[in-house]
Amino acid sequence: MNDINPEFWRQSVEQMQKAFVSNWTTTMQSLQGLVPSVAAQNPGLPADAAVSLAFSPQKLATLQKQYLSEAAALWQQTLQAGAPLSDKRFSHQTWSSNPAAALSAASYLLNARTLMGMAEAVESDEKTRSRVRFAVEQWMAASSPSNFLAFNVEAQQKAVETKGQSIAKGLQNLWSDIQQGHMSMTDERLFEVGRNVATSAGAVVFENELFQLIEYKPLTVKVFERPFLLIPPCINKFYILDLQPENSFVRYAVEQGHRTFVVSWRNPDASLATKTWDNYIEHAAIRAISLTQEIAGSKTINALGFCVGGTILATALAVLAARGQKPVASATFLTTLLDFRDTGILDLFIDEAFVKYREAEMGKGGLMKGGDLASTFSFLRPNDLVWNYVVGNYLKGETPPPFDLLYWNSDATNLPGPFYTWYLRNTYLENRLVQPGKATVCGEKVDLRRLDLPVYIYGSREDHIVPIGGAYASTQHLPGKRRFVMGASGHIAGVINHPSKNKRSHWIGPANTFPATVEAWIGSAKEHPGSWWPDWAAWLKAHAGKQVVAPKSYGRGKLKAIEPAPGRYVKARA
């Protein structure tokens, strides 16, 4: 490479710079048209998403200068082939050892950085800029050269090495995924609910059209007198809390001596298409609380809500408080939003036009399909949860490894349209739950100031569904004695973190000190290695009452075992 004629080098750089200037112009035009095209393909998006964009001239000038400088450096690096690329999509040595592939990948990464810089240069309100950023991220994730067999040298090499078998297997994987209606993230053939996931021993002791109530078999000679009820999110299956014995939150609670009950939501079909938020509060959450009291013969219980299950639990407790009833002695809220001011990336999709569109579509009846919900959440992290599997499953012909969490993630659930649209308007759009008296549920005005019970609030530091600031905001609205704990990792991995794994960390702040912002709280919090579960277990023990002899059978009186856990409802596929 050192013998290249200087004049050839100069001419090459000039030609390259002209090409990149032309590319810059094309990129500008593409970005101008990107948001309107996204809006046109998604009728639920607001009309103002299609307005033309204005850019900061100063930022664009800086970006263009930086773009040309990096482009020249990129060309020189390509002449010196072999330098590894930092992006994991191009980390295999086949990319860096092939000059054409290295140039393709490096050019793509340069354009991606520049487009994101241009998104930041948009002169508009923050929500519009966020929508542009999101659209650019989706566009760039989809257009990566690694996603196409014609450019993916790693997949090409595998095809040569396997004499075309990888391509044949990839087509077979694609056809199989088309038939099952979703992309495989794990080898789903290796899992079965009730056989090797959701295996904790127990029995269904009650069921109605909305849920089954599962009581779990005690694993200790004595149990605490105050029973423990878990309300999982109804947008997922409950067994995220009971994947395998070695990472089961349910089993951990039972091992601590708690008489444990779980709500297993029915996967809605057409017969539930008109069910409302009120139905889920009155006939599911409140019913489950009273049933747990009745079966355990206890005046009060302890309860836990996870994600939307926490929002449902808090709403149910507010309804009961308005009726003068306080059947729950303590509540745990895991990655739960009560105050919906900080909803992270999901806020991009929510405004008056979008909510009205959904209300017109299914507000009086219909189903929000589980597959659509699953796709939405996957595209919040497109490289990790979409294109990674496109490349592995289809271009390379690989079978994804067995992973219980990803099997659960693919086990989608539907939502009744009226339930879904009430939730959109009253939480994400209008944030009524934290405004005393603004939301009416089951005929009662919701006022979280009535919930003066002790609460344990957990948030995950890297959660993209319930941002840590959104989880922390509950401390500003619940008047009882509070404990807030922050865990490492995201929405699921941060929660499902068995102590035996000795993984990650959690943070605890000064007792009874809750500044207005999570940033201020983090500044005073202390890091502790390992899982947050033991801290929670010690907290719950203090609210569980004395110990009594564990029951020998499931249920009580007329409430008898109907079928073994995990029951029929959780096995229904969307």
C-alpha positions, 0 to 999 in steps of 0.5 A: 500500500505504501507504493501508491502513486501520490497523484493517484491518491489525490485523485481518488480522494477528490473523487471520493469527496465528490461522491460523498458530497453527492451522497450528503445531498441525497441523504438530506433529501431522504431525511426530509421525506422519511417522516412523511413516509413513516406517517403515510404507512402508519395511519395511527400517527398524527398528521403533524408527523408529516410536516417538512423539517427545518435544520440548524444551519450551524449544526449542518455545517459542522456535520458536513465538515466532519462527514468529509473529514471522516470519509477521507479517513475511512478511505485511507483505513480501507487501503490499510485493510484489516482494522477491526470494526467496533460494531458487533454486526461487523465484528467477524474477521470476514468483514475487516479482511475484505476491503470491499466489505469493510468499506461497505460497513464503514460507509454505512456506519458513517452515514448512520452517525451522520443521519443521527447528527442530522436528526439532532439538528432538526429545529423543532419541539423535543417530541418531533425530534424524538420521532425523527430520531426513532424513524432514523434509527429504524431506517438505519437498522433496516438498511445495514449491509449485514441484513442482506445476503448480497453484502453480508460476507460472513453469511456468504462465507458460511454458504460456501463452507456448507455448500449452500446448506446454510441458505437452504436451512435459512429458507426453511427457517423463514417458511417455518416462521411465516407459518407460525406467524412470528420470528423465532428468537429461540428454539421454541420446540424445546419449551412447553408451559408446565413441563419445563417452564412454569413448573412450580407446584400448585393448583388453580383454586378459582377461575372466571372469564378473566383470570385463574387464581393459582395457589402454590404448594408451600416449601416450608413447614410453616408459612407467614399468616399474611398471604402474598398475591402477585398480579403480573402484567396482562400484556404478557403471560404470568410465567415470567415470574416462574420460568425455571426453578433456578430463576423463579421469583414465585419459587423464591417467595414460596421458599421464604415462607410466603403462602403465594398466589398468582393471577394467571390472565386469560388470553382474550379472544372474541368473547372478551372483546368488549371488556373494559379497564373497570372489568379488569379492576373489579372482576380480576384484581379486586376479586383476586384480593378478596379470594386470597383473603378468603382462602388464607382466612386473613383480614389483610394480604400482601400484594405485588404488581409487575409493570401493567400489573402494578398499575392495575394493583394501584388502581384497585387499591385506590378503588377499595380505599374510596370504598373505605376498604384497606385489605392490603397491608403492603404493596410491591411495585416492580417496574411500574408506571403510576405517573406517566410523565416519563414514559421514554420511547413509548411516548413517541407513539402517543398523542391525541390523534393516535389515541382517537384512531385506536378508540375509533378502531377498537374502543367499543369492541375488538382485540389488540392483537398480541403479535402487534404488541410484540412487534412494537416492543421488539422494534424499540430495540431493532438491532437486538430483537429483530435484525439480529434474528433475520441475519442469524435465522435466515441468512446464516441458517442458524437455529437460535439457542434455547432461552426460556426468557425469549420463549416467554417473550414470543408467547404473545397475549391479546388485549380487549380493545376497550381496556387498551384504549382506556389505558392509552387515554387515561395513563399515557395521554392524559396521566389521570391516575396521579391527578386526584379525582380525575380518573373514575374507575368502577364508579369511584374517583381514583386518589392515590393519596389514600394509599397510605400503606407501606410500599416497596418500589423497584425500577431498573436502571436501563429499562426502556419500557418503564424508564427509571425516572418513571418508576421512581416518580411513584415515590412522589405520589404514594404517601405511606412509608416507601422504599425505593430500590434501583437494579441494574439492567433492563425491564426483565433482566433487572427483575428476574435476577435470582440471588444464587446467580450473584449477578449485577448490582442494586442501589439503595438510597438513604431511608425515607429520603425521596428528592424530586428527581431520580437523578438526585436520588441516584446521587445519594444512593449506595451500590450493593453487589448482587440481586435486590431480591434479598433486600425485598425479602427482608422488607416483606418479612416485616409485613408478613405477620407471625408464622403458622403451620403450612396448609396441607391442601389447596383452597378453602371451603368451596374454593377447591383445586380445579386443576394443577398449576399452571392451569389452562389459561396460560397455555392459550396462544394468541 
